[in-house]
Amino acid sequence: MSRRVVVLSLPPWLAHALRAQRGPVPWSAVTRGALSAGPLLLVAVLVGRTSLGVLAALGAMLAGINDRPGSRRASVKRLGGPALAGASGLLVGTYAGQHVGAVVLTLLLTGIGLVAGGFSAIGPVASGAGTQLLVASAIGAGMPLPEPGWERALAFLAGAVWLVGLRLALPTPGALAGDYRFDGERDAVAAVYDAIAALLDATGGPEATARRAALTAALDHAQDALAGPRLRRYASSAAERRLHGQYAAALPLAEAATALAWGGEAVSARAGEGPRRLAAAVRDNAHTGPLPAPNRSAPALRALDDALLQAADAFDQVEGERGERSDLHTRRRSASGLFRRAFGAGGREYGLRVALCFGVSVAVAQALHHARWYGPHEHWYWLPATAVFLVKPDLGPLASRVLCRAAGTVLGAVVFAGFAAVLPRPEGLVALVALSGALIPAATRHFAAQTAVVTVLVLSLVMVGGEPQASAGRIGETLMACAIVLIVGHLPMPGKHGGGVRARLAAAGDAARAYLAHVLNESGDRAERWTLRREAYRTLAEARGAIAVSAAELPALARHTEGTDEVAAVLERLVDATTACAVHLDDTGRLTPRHIQQLTELLAEFERGRGQAGLRAIELPVAV
């Protein structure tokens, strides 16, 4: 008697809501979180300026949400940029809330939502800045505090600056090799060499594509870690110049490994041993020692061997002289390019959606506030502030965000109600703020967990500020914000749906076109080639991420971007083939019939699918 096995598969939007990120606990960020909001609030309570302490703790909390692994220099932009936007929003919101009526305030905040939403399409830091701008403007307009707007803004900014200072001053636990200031950069560069070794190990097997994507992510992370804001144009210390040189030495290795993966033939196990030893040398800030040389039977293997020898030479050289320029192979975006991205098809769709959700939530909150639905508690700003986090597509699919936000808020409110019933005030609540601040970095791996921790922290701040326990109101307003965002998120909008996905896919197509033309024209400028290659893979990764989020939406939204994943896969194979062509041209000076056939087939496949995605054509140069 045969037994039938029934496999239940969850819909994508529900599966995404249940999925959590994996990885080690970021203990350094946990330490910073414990030392940020809680101590700031304690000092303010002790000196009798509790309201300013609440704002400083809010600034530290919002900065803590952006406190992710990376380098110290990159953290200045990642934490400081959104904090400046938040302080500006608090300033504008405070004066608007004090001097204009409900209708004008609603229109003003809706306009801010339109601008902040459009600029959020530029990138992760811009998105964080847009989020804090909107949240802080709602808080400034609605939170009843005695201080003037400029004082509120300074207190908020001081909280974020305190966390940035902790990030710059405290060493990462376990970072004992070399200059601890660059431990984030060192880990990021070492991860690139580890990813190269993993790709070489997977060459010829089913995991090769995933390992190549992991290599792209590692290169992107290292590029960001090394390219943070600086006072000088050049790397100013020997340790930093050494790290820049080690990153640059990884690029030809990554190129050769990608070409080998494109070839599809397995390589010997010792091929990955060299990159692993280089990774260990980066982490330990030590010399490489002898490296195993792979065989040189094919162009890609010869390129790998040459790149390994050049890397060993670069590792063992004395650091470059002060003032030597470090090329991280990044393209600087012009102001006009950023403006086009913010107000292009993707930015317009993003901005309109954010503005509509934020504006509707402000209007509903104002109506309830003036109708005294809130009773004696003046916290109408909770509703629009919650809607901001729900409407941000870079935080996950809409249905997943709504489910996680609702579940996390209920859990956090219930937990806080239990603590509030037994903890002494205010010292017990201050300790709860410190505990919540420490838990935020660990909770960021799942949106519901993060929401629960933030809910406990916010309700603690509200009670320390003098208001009664408000768990029930917090749950009610969160559910109301969920309903608003779900309804608005499925309304028809001007233009074609999925504009954000198509804009990123179009950028990936343009980058792939530029990279292919450069390689086939045989310009010989390797630095430019590596810049174009990095741009092609980075934009592809961004497009892939946006497509994955869109595919996990409810069917009514997901259908608007159907077919884009196939187009992105073709572009990815095209960029891989272009890399293989570059390596082969370096070795032999001409392409094989297989290379030309592969390019021709991929361009034909891209041509069949590009119309649906609204992309421009890519053609082979006439010379080929």
C-alpha positions in Angstrom: 0.0 0.0 0.0 1.6 3.2 -1.1 1.7 6.2 1.1 1.0 9.7 -0.4 3.1 12.5 1.0 1.4 15.9 0.9 3.7 18.9 0.9 2.2 22.2 2.0 3.8 25.3 0.5 3.1 28.6 2.1 2.3 31.6 -0.2 5.3 33.9 -0.7 3.9 36.8 1.4 3.3 34.5 4.4 6.6 32.6 4.0 8.5 36.0 4.0 6.7 37.0 7.2 7.9 33.9 9.0 11.5 34.1 7.7 14.2 35.5 9.9 17.8 36.5 9.1 20.5 34.3 10.4 23.9 35.1 11.8 25.9 35.6 15.0 24.7 38.0 17.6 26.3 41.5 17.0 27.6 41.8 20.5 29.4 45.1 19.8 26.2 46.7 18.6 24.3 45.2 21.6 26.9 46.9 23.9 26.5 50.2 22.1 22.7 49.9 22.4 22.9 49.3 26.1 25.1 52.4 26.5 23.0 54.8 24.3 19.3 55.5 25.0 19.1 54.3 28.7 22.1 56.3 30.0 21.0 59.4 28.1 17.6 59.2 29.7 19.0 58.6 33.1 21.2 61.7 33.0 18.3 63.8 31.8 16.1 62.5 34.6 18.8 63.2 37.2 19.3 66.8 36.0 15.5 67.5 35.8 15.3 67.7 31.9 13.3 64.5 31.3 11.6 65.7 28.1 14.9 66.4 26.5 16.1 63.0 27.6 13.1 61.4 25.9 14.0 63.1 22.6 17.7 62.2 23.0 16.7 58.6 23.7 14.5 58.6 20.6 17.4 59.9 18.5 19.6 57.1 19.8 17.0 54.5 19.3 16.4 55.4 15.6 20.1 55.5 15.0 20.4 52.1 16.7 18.0 50.6 14.1 20.6 51.6 11.5 23.6 50.3 13.5 24.6 47.4 11.2 27.9 45.6 10.7 30.5 47.5 8.7 33.3 50.0 9.1 33.5 52.9 11.4 33.9 55.4 8.6 30.8 54.0 6.8 28.8 54.1 10.0 29.2 57.9 10.1 27.2 58.3 7.0 24.8 55.4 7.7 23.9 56.7 11.2 24.6 60.4 10.8 22.8 61.1 7.6 19.4 59.9 8.8 19.9 61.6 12.1 20.4 65.0 10.5 17.3 64.4 8.4 15.4 63.4 11.6 16.5 66.6 13.4 15.4 68.7 10.5 12.0 66.9 10.5 11.6 67.5 14.2 12.4 71.2 13.8 9.9 71.7 10.9 7.2 69.5 12.5 7.4 71.4 15.8 7.0 74.8 14.4 4.3 73.7 11.9 2.4 72.0 14.7 2.5 75.2 16.8 1.6 77.7 14.1 -0.7 76.1 11.5 -4.1 74.4 11.6 -5.0 70.8 11.0 -5.7 71.1 7.3 -2.5 73.1 6.5 -0.5 70.7 8.7 -1.9 67.7 6.9 -1.0 69.2 3.5 2.5 70.2 4.7 3.3 66.7 6.0 1.9 65.1 2.9 4.3 67.2 0.8 7.2 66.2 3.0 6.1 62.6 2.5 6.2 63.1 -1.3 9.8 64.5 -1.2 11.1 62.0 1.4 9.5 59.1 -0.5 11.1 60.1 -3.8 14.6 60.5 -2.3 14.2 57.2 -0.5 14.6 55.5 -3.9 18.2 56.7 -4.2 19.6 54.1 -1.8 19.7 52.7 1.7 21.1 55.7 3.5 18.6 58.0 1.7 15.8 55.7 2.6 16.9 55.8 6.3 17.0 59.6 6.1 13.5 59.7 4.5 12.2 57.5 7.3 13.6 59.6 10.1 12.5 62.8 8.4 8.9 61.7 8.3 8.8 60.0 11.8 10.5 63.0 13.4 8.2 65.5 11.7 5.1 63.7 13.0 6.6 63.5 16.5 7.5 67.2 16.4 4.1 68.2 15.3 2.2 66.1 17.8 4.4 65.5 20.9 3.5 68.0 23.7 6.8 69.2 25.1 7.7 72.5 26.7 11.0 73.0 24.8 11.1 75.1 21.6 11.8 73.4 18.2 15.5 74.2 18.0 16.1 72.7 21.5 14.2 69.5 20.6 16.1 69.1 17.4 19.5 69.5 19.2 18.4 66.9 21.8 17.4 64.4 19.2 20.6 65.0 17.3 22.7 64.7 20.4 21.2 61.2 21.1 22.2 60.0 17.6 25.7 61.7 17.8 26.3 59.9 21.2 25.7 56.5 19.4 28.0 57.5 16.5 30.6 58.5 19.1 30.3 55.0 20.7 30.6 53.4 17.3 33.8 55.3 16.6 35.4 54.9 20.0 34.6 51.3 21.1 36.6 48.5 19.5 34.8 45.5 18.1 35.3 42.5 20.5 37.9 40.1 19.2 39.5 42.7 16.9 43.1 42.4 18.2 45.1 42.4 15.0 46.6 45.7 13.8 44.8 49.0 14.2 41.4 48.4 15.7 40.0 51.4 14.0 39.8 49.4 10.8 38.5 46.1 12.1 35.3 46.5 10.1 37.2 47.2 6.9 39.5 44.3 7.6 36.7 41.8 8.1 35.0 43.1 4.9 38.1 42.6 2.7 38.8 39.2 4.2 35.3 38.1 3.5 35.9 38.9 -0.2 38.8 36.5 -0.3 36.7 33.9 1.5 33.9 34.3 -1.1 36.4 33.9 -3.9 37.6 30.6 -2.4 34.0 29.4 -1.9 33.3 30.2 -5.6 36.3 28.3 -6.7 35.2 25.3 -4.6 31.7 25.4 -6.2 32.9 25.8 -9.8 31.3 23.1 -12.0 28.6 22.3 -9.4 25.0 23.5 -8.7 26.1 26.0 -6.0 28.3 28.1 -8.4 25.6 30.7 -9.2 24.7 31.2 -5.5 28.4 31.5 -4.6 29.0 34.1 -7.3 26.1 36.1 -5.9 27.7 35.8 -2.5 30.9 37.1 -3.9 29.1 40.1 -5.4 27.6 40.8 -1.9 31.0 40.6 -0.3 32.5 43.0 -2.8 29.7 45.4 -2.4 30.1 45.3 1.4 33.9 45.8 1.2 33.4 48.7 -1.2 31.0 50.4 1.1 33.2 49.8 4.1 36.2 51.4 2.5 34.5 54.2 0.8 33.0 56.0 3.8 33.2 59.8 4.3 36.7 61.2 4.9 38.2 64.5 5.8 41.1 64.0 3.3 40.8 62.8 -0.3 43.3 60.0 0.2 43.8 57.2 2.7 45.7 58.9 5.6 47.3 56.0 7.4 49.5 53.0 6.4 47.0 50.5 7.8 44.2 52.0 5.7 46.4 52.2 2.5 47.3 48.5 3.1 43.6 47.6 3.3 42.8 49.5 0.1 45.6 47.7 -1.7 44.4 44.3 -0.5 40.9 45.1 -1.7 42.2 46.1 -5.1 44.3 42.8 -5.3 41.0 40.9 -4.9 39.4 42.2 -8.0 41.4 40.3 -10.6 41.1 37.2 -8.5 37.3 37.6 -8.4 37.3 38.2 -12.2 39.3 35.0 -12.8 37.1 33.0 -10.4 33.9 34.2 -12.2 35.4 33.2 -15.6 36.1 29.7 -14.2 32.6 29.4 -12.9 31.2 30.5 -16.3 33.3 27.8 -17.9 31.5 25.2 -15.8 34.4 22.8 -15.2 35.5 21.9 -11.7 39.0 23.0 -10.6 41.3 21.3 -8.1 40.7 21.8 -4.4 44.0 23.7 -4.0 42.8 26.5 -6.2 40.7 27.9 -3.3 43.6 27.5 -0.8 45.4 30.6 -2.0 42.5 33.0 -1.5 41.8 31.4 2.0 45.4 32.1 3.1 45.0 35.7 1.8 41.8 36.0 3.8 43.6 34.8 7.0 46.5 37.3 6.3 44.0 40.2 6.1 42.3 39.2 9.3 45.5 38.7 11.2 47.2 41.7 9.6 50.1 39.3 8.7 52.2 38.3 5.7 50.8 35.6 3.4 53.7 33.2 3.4 53.9 30.7 0.5 50.8 30.3 -1.7 49.9 27.2 -3.7 49.8 27.8 -7.4 47.0 26.3 -9.5 47.8 24.7 -12.9 47.9 27.0 -16.0 46.2 24.8 -18.5 43.4 27.3 -19.5 43.2 31.1 -19.8 41.0 31.5 -16.7 43.4 29.3 -14.7 46.4 31.3 -15.9 44.5 34.5 -15.0 43.9 33.1 -11.5 47.5 32.2 -11.1 48.7 35.6 -12.2 46.2 37.4 -9.9 47.3 35.2 -7.0 50.9 36.1 -7.5 50.1 39.8 -7.9 48.1 39.6 -4.7 50.9 38.0 -2.8 53.3 40.7 -4.0 50.8 43.4 -3.0 50.4 41.9 0.4 54.1 41.8 1.1 55.0 45.2 -0.2 55.6 48.1 2.1 52.5 50.3 2.4 52.1 53.1 -0.1 53.4 56.5 0.6 51.2 59.1 2.3 49.0 60.9 -0.2 48.8 58.0 -2.6 45.4 57.8 -4.2 43.3 54.6 -3.6 41.0 53.6 -6.4 38.0 51.7 -5.0 36.5 51.4 -8.5 33.3 53.2 -7.6 31.4 55.5 -9.9 30.5 58.9 -8.3 26.9 59.8 -8.8 26.3 63.3 -10.1 23.6 65.5 -8.5 21.6 65.3 -11.7 21.8 61.5 -11.6 20.5 61.4 -8.1 17.7 63.8 -8.9 16.7 61.6 -11.9 16.6 58.6 -9.7 14.6 60.3 -7.0 12.0 61.7 -9.4 12.1 59.1 -12.2 9.5 56.4 -12.6 10.6 54.5 -9.5 11.0 57.5 -7.3 7.7 59.0 -8.3 5.8 55.8 -7.6 7.6 55.4 -4.2 7.0 59.1 -3.3 3.4 59.0 -4.2 2.7 55.9 -2.2 4.6 57.3 0.8 2.9 60.7 0.6 -0.6 59.2 0.3 -0.1 56.8 3.2 1.5 59.4 5.4 -1.0 62.1 4.4 -4.1 59.9 5.0 -2.7 58.7 8.4 -2.1 62.4 9.4 -5.6 63.4 8.3 -7.2 60.5 10.2 -5.1 61.1 13.3 -5.9 64.8 13.3 -9.6 64.1 12.9 -9.6 61.7 15.9 -7.4 64.1 17.9 -9.8 67.0 17.5 -12.8 64.8 18.1 -11.2 63.9 21.5 -11.1 60.2 20.6 -7.7 60.1 22.3 -9.1 61.4 25.6 -6.5 63.2 27.7 -3.5 61.6 25.8 -2.1 63.7 23.0 -0.2 61.2 21.0 -1.9 61.4 17.6 1.6 61.3 16.0 1.8 57.5 16.7 -0.5 56.8 13.7 1.5 58.5 11.0 4.8 57.5 12.5 3.7 53.8 12.4 2.4 54.2 8.8 5.9 55.4 7.7 7.6 52.1 8.7 4.7 50.1 7.1 4.8 51.9 3.7 8.6 51.5 3.2 9.1 48.8 0.5 12.8 48.4 1.4 11.7 46.9 4.7 10.0 43.9 3.0 6.8 43.1 1.2 3.7 45.0 2.2 1.6 42.1 3.6 4.7 40.8 5.5 5.3 44.2 7.0 1.7 44.6 8.1 1.6 41.1 9.7 4.9 41.6 11.5 4.1 45.1 12.7 0.7 44.0 14.1 2.1 40.9 15.8 5.2 42.7 17.2 3.2 45.7 18.5 0.7 43.4 20.3 3.5 41.4 21.9 5.5 44.5 22.9 2.5 46.2 24.4 1.5 43.1 26.4 5.1 42.7 27.7 5.3 46.4 28.6 2.0 46.3 30.4 3.4 43.5 32.6 6.6 45.3 33.3 4.8 48.6 34.0 2.7 47.0 36.7 5.7 45.9 38.8 8.6 48.2 38.0 9.4 51.2 40.1 9.2 54.6 38.4 11.2 56.1 36.9 14.3 54.0 37.6 12.7 50.7 36.5 11.5 52.2 33.3 14.9 53.7 32.6 16.4 50.3 33.0 13.8 48.9 30.6 14.8 51.5 28.0 18.5 50.5 28.4 17.5 46.8 28.0 15.4 47.5 24.9 18.3 49.5 23.4 20.6 46.6 23.8 18.1 44.2 22.2 17.4 46.3 19.1 20.5 45.2 17.2 19.8 41.5 17.8 16.1 42.0 17.0 16.7 43.5 13.6 16.9 40.0 12.1 13.1 39.9 12.1 10.7 42.8 11.7 8.2 41.5 14.3 10.9 41.1 16.9 12.3 44.6 16.2 8.8 46.0 16.4 8.2 44.3 19.8 11.4 45.7 21.3 10.8 49.2 19.9 7.3 49.2 21.2 8.5 48.4 24.7 11.1 51.2 24.4 8.7 53.8 23.1 6.0 53.0 25.7 8.7 53.3 28.4 9.7 56.7 27.2 6.1 57.9 27.1 5.6 56.9 30.7 8.9 58.4 31.8 7.7 61.6 30.1 4.7 61.8 32.4 1.9 60.1 30.5 0.0 57.1 31.9 0.3 53.5 30.6 -0.8 53.5 26.9 -0.5 49.9 25.7 -4.1 49.6 24.5 -3.9 52.9 22.5 -0.6 51.8 20.9 -2.2 48.5 19.7 -5.3 50.3 18.4 -3.3 52.9 16.4 -1.0 50.3 15.0 -3.9 48.2 13.7 -5.4 51.4 12.2 -2.2 52.2 10.5 -2.0 48.6 9.1 -5.5 49.0 7.6 -4.6 52.4 6.0 -1.4 51.2 4.5 -3.0 47.9 3.2 -5.8 49.9 1.5 -3.6 52.6 0.1 -0.9 50.1 -1.0 -3.4 48.4 -3.3 -4.9 51.5 -4.8 -4.1 52.2 -8.5 -1.5 54.9 -9.0 -0.6 57.1 -12.0 1.8 55.4 -14.4 2.8 51.7 -14.6 2.9 49.6 -11.4 6.3 48.2 -10.4 8.2 51.4 -11.4 10.8 50.9 -8.7 11.6 47.4 -9.9 11.8 48.4 -13.5 13.9 51.4 -12.7 16.5 49.3 -11.0 16.4 46.7 -13.8 16.9 49.4 -16.3 19.9 50.6 -14.4 21.3 47.1 -14.4 20.7 46.8 -18.2 22.6 50.1 -18.8 25.5 49.0 -16.6 25.7 45.6 -18.4 25.6 47.4 -21.8 28.5 49.7 -20.8 30.6 46.8 -19.4 30.0 44.6 -22.5 31.0 47.5 -24.9 34.2 48.3 -22.9 35.3 44.6 -22.9 34.6 44.0 -26.6 36.2 47.2 -27.7 39.4 46.0 -26.0 40.3 49.4 -24.5 43.0 47.9 -22.2 42.1 50.1 -19.2 41.7 47.5 -16.5 40.8 50.0 -13.8 37.9 51.2 -15.9 36.9 47.7 -16.6 36.8 46.7 -13.0 34.8 49.8 -12.2 32.2 48.9 -14.9 32.2 45.3 -13.7 31.5 46.4 -10.1 28.7 48.7 -11.3 27.1 45.9 -13.4 27.1 43.4 -10.6 26.0 45.9 -7.9 23.1 47.2 -9.9 22.1 43.6 -10.7 22.1 42.8 -7.0 19.9 45.8 -6.2 17.5 44.8 -9.0 17.4 41.2 -7.7 16.6 42.4 -4.2 13.8 44.6 -5.4 12.4 41.8 -7.6 12.5 39.4 -4.7 10.5 41.8 -2.5 7.9 42.4 -5.2 7.5 38.7 -5.9 6.6 38.2 -2.2 3.8 40.7 -2.3 0.1 39.7 -2.4 -0.9 38.5 -5.9 -2.6 41.8 -6.8 0.8 43.6 -6.5 3.2 40.8 -7.5 1.6 40.4 -10.9 2.8 43.8 -12.0 6.5 42.7 -12.0 6.0 39.2 -13.4 8.8 38.2 -15.8 11.4 40.7 -14.4 13.2 37.9 -12.6 13.8 36.0 -15.8 15.2 39.2 -17.4 17.5 39.8 -14.4 18.7 36.2 -14.7 19.6 36.7 -18.4 21.4 40.0 -17.5 23.4 38.1 -14.8 24.5 35.4 -17.2 25.4 38.1 -19.8 27.6 39.9 -17.2 29.2 36.6 -16.3 29.9 35.8 -20.0 31.3 39.3 -20.4 33.7 38.7 -17.6 34.8 35.4 -19.1 35.4 37.2 -22.4 37.5 39.8 -20.7 39.7 37.2 -19.1 40.1 35.3 -22.4 40.9 38.4 -24.4 43.6 39.3 -21.9 45.2 35.9 -22.4 44.7 35.2 -26.2 43.6 38.5 -27.7 40.6 37.0 -29.5 37.3 35.3 -28.6 36.4 31.7 -29.3 33.3 30.7 -31.2 31.8 29.5 -27.9 32.1 33.0 -26.4 30.5 34.7 -29.4 27.7 32.1 -29.6 27.0 32.5 -25.9 26.9 36.3 -26.1 24.6 36.1 -29.2 22.2 33.7 -27.5 22.0 35.7 -24.3 21.4 39.0 -26.2 18.6 37.3 -28.2 17.1 36.0 -25.0 17.3 39.4 -23.4 15.7 41.0 -26.5 12.7 38.6 -26.1 12.1 39.7 -22.5 13.2 43.3 -22.4 10.0 44.7 -23.9 7.9 43.7 -20.9 10.4 45.3 -18.5 10.7 48.4 -20.6 14.5 48.1 -21.1 16.7 49.4 -23.9 18.3 46.9 -26.4 21.9 45.7 -26.1 23.8 44.9 -29.2 27.2 43.4 -30.0 29.7 45.7 -31.5 30.1 45.4 -35.3 33.7 44.3 -34.9 32.6 41.1 -33.2 
